[in-house]
């Protein structure tokens, strides 16, 4: 007998795997962040586990996406152009921006023309 829920579980599992790999996370690390086990996350990614909304919500939060994003698959070239910026990269960008702002700020004590 055909499992009607298999298609949606497979789609969600593929989305989780794709996002996990984009972020450079292992199954074990994502599972740790989401409060699950690596074995359970592997079953979810394969579409073998009928996962609860609570777990999906924690996985989405760990991947920093909306839970609804786990139900859609990328289509065409547009999805392939998706870039992921890590928290460390954001922190580095902010630090550089602050240095540039300080360098451009007018210094007090100088006479204006």
Buried (B, 14 or more C-beta within 10 A) or exposed (E): EEEEEEEEBBBBBBBBBBBBEEBEBEBEBBBBBBEBEBEBBBBBBEBBBEBEEEBBBBBBBBBEBEBEEBEEEEEEEEEEEEEEEEEEEEEEEEEEEEEEEEEEEEEEEEEEE
